[in-house]
Amino acid sequence: MKIAVLGAGMVGGSIALDLASSFEVTSFDLNEKNLQLLKKRNSSVEINQADLKQYSRYEEWLSPFGIVVIAVPGFMGFDALKAVIRCAKNVVDISFYPEDALQLDALAKEKNVTAITDMGVAPGMSNLILGHYHEHMKVNNFECYVGGLPKIRKKPFEYKAPFSPIDVIEEYTRPARLKENGQIITRPALSDREYIDFDDIGTLEAFNTDGLRTLLFTMPGIPNMKEKTLRYPVHVEFIIALKQAGFFDEKEIDFAGTKISPLRFSSKILFRDWKLEDEEEEFTIMRVVIEGEKDGSPKRIEYNLLDRYDAKSKTTSMSRTTGYACTAAVQLIARNIFTEKGLFPPELVGSHKQCFYFMMDYLKERGVIWELSAGS
């Protein structure tokens, strides 16, 4: 089977490399450097330099492929997904965009397409885990804490972005939706800060971000749900200062006769400070908590993930944890394990027992290990 991967960045490149061991893979990207680096790592991966914002050309580009993977920046993600579905291609998407992907369900059914969206680490694996346990117990509370951080802390931000800085800033500015006592409420991003201790890492700071996404609508019976991002303490103070000073505003301002967006300017500057250097060590830390009842008794499920940079394969943790979750979902479609037609966020995939255990085993084979707490 031939598979197209749209986007050859850090995560998209890892997806292409993993899939290349099983399929004929072609990677599409506008960035020639990214494509050449990918080709250097595995010559069997075909490359195609293309402006992926030219959605009208998708039918021409994608006609030979059986499955498409979307790994583009968030601002392109929804339009790219719509274009792929219109081409009647099965698709797995990891892009983080503000639009509601569920509105494309009817189009996917019309085109007889299987579309799995938000299939990364969070959103992604957190949803998959909740979807699995939601089938076996009454869930009253869901919590997700997640962060990707550099091993070496460097002031002032003590942070490196494993993906596009503009997508990180989107997390810091988009209002966070959560659920309390059965009601969907909105709080500012970066709010409700708290400190949490993690084995082998230490104390991290958690704050609200808009990561629940489809869970707010696919799991209406769960009264309490929240997702928080994790960073080293102090990081958020600098982000709040930049935010309040207007550095993340989208509206263009006049600077010496030139119109410029503060957000795009800030992204350009922060990209230099936040860019992971080649072979720089980083890690992904994550905790998923599910609480409720089973057979009339209280039940608590806790999964923890601590995944580190793989020096042997020179693959970042965020690429591994996000990318391999995506490639596991591709395998679900390719092997006809998941065959339903329509649009499916990960929680609906995880409700199928075989899909849940296949994906957990697939990740474990690649060294991405989710630890289920004793007694859960």
MITORDO-248571 format. One line per 10 residues: number of its first residue (from 1); their letters; for each residue x, y, z of N, C-alpha, C. Coordinates in steps of 0.05 Angstrom, whole numbers, m for minus. Example, Ala and Ser with C-alpha at 12.3 -4.5 7.8 and 13.67 -1.06 7.14 Angstrom:
1> AS> 264,m114,156,246,m90,156,264,m66,156 | 257,m45,142,273,m21,143,258,1,157
This chain:
1> MKIAVLGAGM> 17,m24,0,0,0,0,17,25,0 | 8,45,m14,22,71,m15,10,90,4 | 27,104,20,17,123,40,31,150,35 | 15,171,36,25,199,34,25,211,62 | 47,224,69,50,239,94,53,268,87 | 33,284,95,33,313,89,46,328,112 | 71,337,108,87,350,128,111,333,135 | 135,345,132,160,331,138,175,344,160 | 161,356,178,174,368,202,184,347,221 | 188,355,246,199,336,266,182,312,269
11> VGGSIALDLA> 155,316,273,137,294,278,130,280,251 | 124,296,231,118,284,205,140,267,194 | 165,275,198,188,259,190,189,232,204 | 184,233,230,184,208,245,162,189,237 | 139,200,230,117,184,220,124,171,194 | 136,186,176,144,174,150,164,152,154 | 184,156,171,205,136,175,193,110,187 | 175,113,206,163,89,218,146,74,198 | 130,88,182,113,75,163,129,62,140 | 152,73,135,168,63,112,177,34,116
21> SSFEVTSFDL> 176,24,141,184,m4,146,162,m23,136 | 138,m13,131,115,m30,123,102,m22,97 | 106,3,88,91,13,65,110,29,46 | 99,35,23,112,54,5,103,82,13 | 122,98,22,115,124,33,126,147,17 | 109,167,13,118,192,0,112,215,19 | 132,232,24,129,254,42,127,280,26 | 107,297,33,102,322,20,108,345,39 | 123,365,29,129,389,46,139,410,27 | 136,435,36,147,458,20,177,461,27
31> NEKNLQLLKK> 185,452,51,212,457,60,231,435,49 | 248,444,30,266,425,17,286,413,36 | 295,429,56,314,419,75,303,395,91 | 278,398,100,265,376,115,263,351,98 | 256,355,73,253,332,55,279,318,50 | 300,333,47,326,321,42,337,307,66 | 332,318,90,341,305,115,326,278,118 | 300,278,111,285,253,112,295,233,92 | 301,242,68,312,224,48,339,212,56 | 355,229,69,381,219,78,378,198,99
41> RNSSVEINQA> 358,200,116,355,180,137,343,154,127 | 327,155,105,316,131,93,311,136,64 | 328,126,47,326,132,18,301,120,5 | 288,101,19,264,89,7,240,108,8 | 241,129,25,219,148,27,221,167,3 | 200,168,m13,198,186,m35,191,214,m25 | 201,235,m38,196,262,m28,184,279,m51 | 166,298,m43,153,314,m62,151,342,m51 | 165,361,m62,164,389,m52,138,401,m62 | 121,410,m43,94,420,m50,85,439,m29
51> DLKQYSRYEE> 70,460,m39,58,479,m21,31,467,m12 | 29,457,12,6,442,21,m18,460,27 | m15,486,24,m38,504,26,m53,505,m1 | m42,493,m22,m56,491,m48,m76,468,m47 | m97,471,m32,m116,448,m27,m129,438,m53 | m131,456,m73,m144,448,m98,m127,427,m113 | m101,424,m106,m84,405,m120,m82,378,m106 | m96,375,m83,m95,350,m68,m104,326,m85 | m125,329,m101,m135,307,m116,m113,297,m136 | m99,316,m148,m77,309,m166,m55,295,m151
61> WLSPFGIVVI> m47,306,m128,m24,295,m113,m30,268,m100 | m54,264,m90,m60,242,m73,m73,218,m87 | m78,220,m113,m92,198,m127,m79,171,m124 | m52,168,m122,m41,141,m121,m42,128,m93 | m51,143,m72,m47,134,m45,m72,122,m32 | m68,102,m16,m90,88,m2,m97,102,24 | m77,112,38,m81,126,64,m64,151,64 | m75,172,76,m60,197,78,m57,204,108 | m34,214,115,m29,224,142,m25,255,140 | m38,269,158,m36,298,159,m20,307,183
71> AVPGFMGFDA> 3,319,179,21,329,200,30,357,194 | 11,374,189,17,402,182,11,420,206 | 21,445,206,15,464,228,m15,468,231 | m23,475,256,m51,477,262,m67,495,245 | m55,518,236,m71,537,221,m79,526,194 | m66,504,185,m73,492,159,m89,466,163 | m90,456,187,m99,429,192,m128,423,182 | m147,440,190,m175,434,183,m179,434,153 | m169,454,139,m172,455,110,m159,432,96 | m136,424,107,m122,401,95,m139,375,99
81> LKAVIRCAKN> m150,372,123,m167,349,128,m191,348,110 | m204,371,107,m228,372,89,m220,365,60 | m197,375,51,m189,370,24,m183,340,20 | m170,327,40,m164,299,37,m189,282,37 | m208,288,54,m233,273,54,m248,276,28 | m248,300,17,m261,305,m9,m248,288,m31 | m223,281,m27,m209,263,m46,m216,233,m42 | m234,228,m22,m243,201,m15,m219,183,m6 | m202,195,10,m179,180,20,m182,175,50 | m176,151,59,m174,145,88,m152,162,99
91> VVDISFYPED> m155,172,123,m136,192,134,m133,190,164 | m109,195,173,m103,198,202,m90,226,205 | m100,241,224,m93,269,226,m82,275,254 | m60,289,256,m49,297,282,m50,327,286 | m60,342,266,m58,371,268,m76,382,291 | m66,404,303,m80,416,326,m92,442,317 | m118,443,311,m131,467,300,m156,473,317 | m165,498,316,m187,507,333,m214,497,323 | m217,491,297,m243,483,286,m252,456,297 | m278,451,295,m290,426,305,m289,405,282
101> ALQLDALAKE> m272,386,284,m269,365,263,m294,349,260 | m311,347,281,m335,330,279,m354,340,258 | m352,365,250,m370,375,229,m364,363,202 | m341,349,199,m334,335,174,m343,306,174 | m357,297,195,m366,269,196,m384,263,173 | m403,280,166,m422,274,144,m407,272,118 | m388,290,113,m372,288,88,m357,262,87 | m345,254,109,m329,229,110,m348,205,104 | m372,205,115,m391,183,109,m399,184,80 | m404,208,69,m411,210,41,m390,199,23
111> KNVTAITDMG> m364,204,30,m342,195,13,m333,167,20 | m347,154,39,m340,127,48,m311,125,58 | m304,144,75,m277,148,85,m276,142,115 | m253,130,123,m247,128,152,m227,150,158 | m235,169,176,m218,191,184,m215,191,214 | m190,187,223,m184,187,251,m168,213,257 | m179,230,274,m168,257,279,m156,259,307 | m140,280,311,m127,286,337,m111,262,347 | m99,247,329,m86,222,338,m57,226,344 | m52,241,365,m25,245,375,m22,235,403
121> VAPGMSNLIL> m9,250,420,m6,241,447,m27,254,465 | m31,280,463,m52,294,477,m59,320,462 | m81,322,448,m101,301,447,m91,277,431 | m102,254,437,m94,230,423,m96,206,442 | m73,199,454,m72,175,471,m89,179,496 | m91,204,506,m108,209,529,m137,203,523 | m146,211,499,m173,205,490,m177,175,487 | m157,162,475,m159,133,470,m163,118,497 | m147,125,517,m149,112,543,m177,117,555 | m186,142,554,m213,148,565,m234,132,550
131> GHYHEHMKVN> m233,131,524,m253,117,508,m254,88,516 | m231,76,521,m231,47,529,m245,43,556 | m237,59,576,m249,54,603,m278,64,605 | m285,82,588,m313,92,588,m332,69,581 | m322,49,566,m339,26,559,m342,7,582 | m325,8,602,m325,m12,623,m333,m2,651 | m336,24,654,m343,36,680,m358,62,677 | m370,71,698,m383,97,698,m362,118,706 | m356,136,688,m334,155,693,m347,181,703 | m336,191,726,m345,216,738,m324,238,735
141> NFECYVGGLP> m299,231,730,m278,251,729,m255,242,711 | m247,261,694,m224,255,676,m205,278,678 | m179,272,681,m158,292,683,m134,284,665 | m123,302,651,m100,297,634,m79,319,639 | m55,311,645,m32,330,649,m10,322,630 | 0,341,614,19,333,593,38,356,587 | 63,349,582,83,368,574,106,356,560 | 118,371,541,143,363,528,164,384,536 | 186,375,549,205,393,561,234,385,555 | 252,405,554,281,398,550,292,387,576
151> KIRKKPFEYK> 312,369,573,325,358,597,340,380,612 | 355,396,596,371,418,608,354,444,608 | 351,455,632,335,480,635,353,504,629 | 344,520,610,359,544,603,341,569,606 | 350,588,622,335,612,627,334,629,602 | 313,646,598,292,651,617,268,632,615 | 263,620,592,238,605,588,239,576,598 | 263,564,599,266,536,608,247,518,592 | 247,523,566,229,509,548,240,507,520 | 234,485,506,240,483,478,215,471,464
161> APFSPIDVIE> 209,481,441,184,473,427,191,449,409 | 179,426,414,183,403,396,167,405,370 | 150,426,368,136,431,343,134,461,339 | 118,469,320,117,497,312,111,516,335 | 128,537,340,123,555,362,96,569,360 | 86,574,336,60,587,333,38,569,344 | 41,543,342,21,524,353,23,524,384 | 47,528,395,50,529,424,37,555,434 | 42,577,420,29,602,429,m1,600,427 | m11,585,407,m40,581,405,m51,568,431
171> EYTRPARLKE> m36,549,442,m44,536,467,m45,557,490 | m27,577,489,m26,597,510,m46,619,508 | m59,621,485,m78,643,480,m107,634,477 | m111,610,466,m138,601,462,m152,595,488 | m176,606,493,m191,600,518,m194,570,522 | m191,562,547,m192,533,553,m221,525,561 | m231,505,548,m257,494,555,m253,470,572 | m268,468,594,m268,446,612,m296,440,621 | m299,419,637,m326,412,646,m326,409,676 | m345,422,689,m348,421,718,m377,417,725
181> NGQIITRPAL> m383,396,740,m410,389,749,m430,388,726 | m421,377,704,m438,372,681,m441,396,662 | m427,418,668,m429,442,651,m403,448,637 | m404,454,611,m380,463,597,m375,492,604 | m352,498,615,m344,525,622,m319,533,608 | m314,559,606,m290,569,593,m273,585,613 | m248,580,613,m229,595,630,m206,604,613 | m193,626,621,m169,635,605,m148,613,604 | m134,611,581,m110,594,581,m91,604,602 | m75,586,613,m55,591,633,m67,595,662
191> SDREYIDFDD> m93,591,664,m106,596,691,m105,570,708 | m114,573,733,m116,551,752,m89,536,755 | m68,552,759,m41,540,761,m38,524,787 | m24,501,785,m19,484,808,8,470,804 | 20,461,825,45,447,824,40,417,829 | 54,400,813,51,371,814,78,359,814 | 83,339,832,108,325,833,107,300,816 | 129,295,801,132,271,785,158,257,791 | 156,231,794,180,215,799,200,219,776 | 226,221,782,248,224,764,250,251,750
201> IGTLEAFNTD> 229,268,754,229,295,741,229,317,761 | 213,314,782,210,335,803,184,350,801 | 184,375,809,159,391,810,155,406,784 | 132,403,773,124,418,749,99,434,754 | 95,455,738,71,472,741,51,465,719 | 26,461,727,4,455,709,m15,478,706 | m26,482,682,m45,504,678,m64,496,656 | m87,509,655,m108,502,636,m100,508,607 | m106,489,590,m104,493,561,m128,480,548 | m133,486,523,m157,477,510,m152,450,496
211> GLRTLLFTMP> m147,429,511,m140,404,500,m162,383,500 | m185,388,513,m206,368,514,m219,364,487 | m223,385,472,m233,384,445,m258,366,442 | m256,345,426,m280,329,420,m292,315,445 | m276,311,465,m286,297,489,m310,312,502 | m311,338,498,m333,354,509,m360,346,497 | m359,334,473,m383,328,458,m388,298,455 | m366,282,453,m370,253,449,m374,239,476 | m367,251,498,m370,239,525,m388,257,542 | m413,262,534,m429,281,549,m437,273,577
221> GIPNMKEKTL> m435,247,583,m444,237,609,m423,240,631 | m399,249,624,m378,252,644,m380,281,655 | m385,284,681,m391,311,692,m367,329,695 | m343,317,699,m319,333,705,m296,324,687 | m285,343,672,m262,337,654,m244,362,652 | m218,357,652,m199,379,648,m173,369,636 | m160,386,621,m133,380,611,m115,404,618 | m91,397,628,m72,418,635,m45,412,623 | m32,433,615,m5,431,604,16,434,626 | 38,420,624,59,420,644,84,434,634
231> RYPVHVEFII> 95,451,651,120,465,645,137,467,670 | 162,473,667,179,478,691,167,504,704 | 168,504,731,158,529,745,173,554,735 | 159,576,734,169,603,726,163,608,696 | 164,587,679,159,591,651,134,608,645 | 113,600,659,87,613,653,87,643,660 | 104,651,679,105,680,686,115,697,662 | 135,686,648,145,701,624,124,701,602 | 109,679,599,89,678,578,66,697,584 | 57,699,609,36,717,617,45,746,612
241> ALKQAGFFDE> 70,752,618,81,779,613,80,787,584 | 89,768,566,88,773,538,59,776,527 | 42,759,538,14,760,529,1,786,537 | 5,795,562,m7,820,571,4,844,557 | 29,842,548,42,864,534,34,866,505 | 19,846,495,9,847,467,26,833,447 | 46,818,456,64,804,437,50,782,421 | 27,772,432,13,750,419,m12,760,404 | m15,786,401,m38,796,386,m36,790,356 | m58,783,344,m58,777,315,m61,802,298
251> KEIDFAGTKI> m75,822,309,m81,845,293,m55,860,286 | m52,866,260,m28,879,251,m25,908,262 | m1,916,267,5,943,276,24,956,256 | 25,982,256,43,996,238,70,1001,252 | 91,991,239,118,996,250,135,1008,228 | 141,1034,231,158,1048,211,147,1045,183 | 120,1046,181,108,1044,154,103,1016,144 | 110,996,161,105,968,153,85,956,171 | 65,941,159,45,927,175,57,901,184 | 55,896,210,66,871,221,48,860,243
261> SPLRFSSKIL> 45,834,244,29,820,265,48,815,288 | 41,825,312,58,819,336,61,788,340 | 39,773,335,41,744,339,61,731,321 | 61,738,295,80,726,276,109,736,282 | 112,761,290,138,771,298,148,756,322 | 131,753,342,140,739,367,147,710,361 | 131,697,344,137,669,337,164,666,324 | 171,686,307,197,685,294,220,688,314 | 216,706,333,237,710,354,239,686,372 | 216,676,381,216,654,400,226,628,387
271> FRDWKLEDEE> 222,626,361,231,602,347,261,597,351 | 276,619,352,305,617,356,311,607,384 | 297,617,404,302,610,432,291,582,439 | 268,575,426,255,550,433,263,527,415 | 278,532,394,284,510,376,302,489,389 | 294,464,386,310,442,396,335,439,378 | 358,438,390,382,434,374,384,404,366 | 400,399,346,404,371,337,415,355,361 | 401,332,366,409,313,387,406,325,415 | 391,347,418,386,357,445,366,339,459
281> EEFTIMRVVI> 372,332,484,355,314,499,330,328,510 | 308,315,507,282,325,518,265,301,526 | 243,306,538,225,285,547,196,293,546 | 179,273,545,150,277,547,140,265,573 | 126,281,588,115,272,614,84,275,612 | 70,254,622,41,254,619,28,237,641 | 5,246,650,m11,231,669,m40,233,662 | m53,210,660,m82,209,655,m96,196,678 | m116,210,689,m131,200,712,m160,197,705 | m171,174,711,m200,168,706,m212,158,732
291> EGEKDGSPKR> m232,171,741,m245,163,767,m275,159,762 | m286,139,777,m314,134,774,m322,109,790 | m340,93,779,m351,70,793,m352,46,773 | m348,22,785,m353,m2,770,m365,m23,789 | m387,m34,780,m401,m54,797,m407,m43,824 | m414,m17,826,m422,m5,851,m399,3,869 | m374,m1,861,m351,6,877,m335,28,864 | m322,45,880,m305,66,869,m281,54,854 | m274,67,832,m252,57,816,m235,80,806 | m209,78,807,m191,98,798,m170,86,779
301> IEYNLLDRYD> m168,97,755,m148,89,736,m127,111,733 | m102,104,733,m81,124,728,m60,112,710 | m55,126,688,m34,119,669,m13,141,670 | 13,133,670,35,152,670,54,145,647 | 64,166,634,83,163,612,107,182,617 | 131,171,617,155,187,616,173,175,594 | 174,190,573,189,181,549,211,201,543 | 235,191,538,259,208,534,269,206,505 | 285,226,498,298,227,472,313,200,467 | 310,189,443,323,164,436,350,170,422
311> AKSKTTSMSR> 372,167,437,398,174,425,406,155,403 | 397,130,404,404,111,384,393,118,356 | 367,124,356,354,131,331,354,161,326 | 364,177,345,364,206,344,336,217,339 | 317,206,354,289,214,351,279,227,377 | 267,251,374,257,264,398,234,249,410 | 230,253,436,209,240,450,181,249,439 | 178,275,434,152,284,424,146,272,397 | 167,268,380,163,255,355,154,226,359 | 166,213,378,160,184,384,131,181,395
321> TTGYACTAAV> 126,197,416,100,193,429,76,202,412 | 80,223,397,59,233,379,59,217,353 | 83,214,341,84,201,315,76,172,315 | 85,157,335,79,128,335,50,123,343 | 37,141,358,9,138,362,m6,141,335 | 3,160,319,m8,164,293,m4,140,275 | 21,129,274,26,106,256,12,81,266 | 7,79,292,m9,56,302,m37,58,290 | m48,82,290,m75,86,279,m76,80,249 | m54,87,235,m52,81,206,m53,50,202
331> QLIARNIFTE> m39,36,220,m39,7,218,m67,m5,223 | m82,8,242,m110,m1,247,m126,m1,221 | m123,20,205,m138,22,180,m126,3,159 | m100,3,157,m87,m14,136,m93,m43,140 | m94,m52,165,m99,m80,171,m128,m87,175 | m146,m68,169,m175,m72,171,m183,m80,199 | m169,m70,219,m177,m74,247,m199,m54,254 | m196,m29,243,m217,m9,247,m227,m2,219 | m253,m7,214,m263,m4,187,m288,14,185 | m296,25,207,m320,42,207,m315,67,189
341> KGLFPPELVG> m337,77,177,m335,100,159,m346,125,173 | m332,147,169,m340,172,182,m315,184,195 | m320,204,213,m298,217,227,m297,208,256 | m274,199,265,m271,187,291,m248,200,307 | m254,215,328,m232,222,346,m223,198,362 | m200,199,375,m188,174,387,m206,160,408 | m222,176,422,m239,163,443,m259,143,430 | m267,148,406,m286,130,393,m271,105,382 | m246,109,375,m229,86,367,m223,69,392 | m216,82,414,m209,67,439,m231,52,451
351> SHKQCFYFMM> m256,58,444,m279,43,454,m280,15,443 | m264,10,422,m261,m17,411,m238,m31,425 | m243,m51,440,m222,m65,456,m198,m73,440 | m203,m85,416,m180,m94,400,m163,m71,391 | m175,m48,384,m160,m25,376,m143,m14,398 | m154,m12,422,m140,m2,445,m115,m18,451 | m118,m45,453,m95,m61,460,m74,m63,437 | m84,m62,412,m65,m61,390,m47,m37,391 | m59,m14,396,m44,11,397,m24,12,421 | m33,2,444,m15,1,467,8,m17,462
361> DYLKERGVIW> 3,m40,449,25,m59,443,44,m48,422 | 32,m34,402,48,m22,381,68,m2,392 | 58,15,410,75,35,423,97,22,440 | 89,2,455,108,m12,472,130,m25,456 | 124,m36,433,145,m47,416,166,m26,407 | 158,m1,407,175,21,400,186,36,424 | 183,24,447,194,35,472,179,58,484 | 154,63,474,137,83,486,118,68,505 | 123,69,531,110,52,550,92,67,569 | 66,61,567,46,72,586,44,54,610
371> ELSAGS> 50,66,634,49,50,659,22,54,672 | 9,31,677,m16,31,691,m10,28,721 | m18,47,737,m11,47,766,m22,22,780 | m6,11,798,m14,m12,814,m40,m5,829 | m58,m24,829,m83,m20,844,m105,m8,827 | m98,1,802,m118,12,785,m135,m9,771
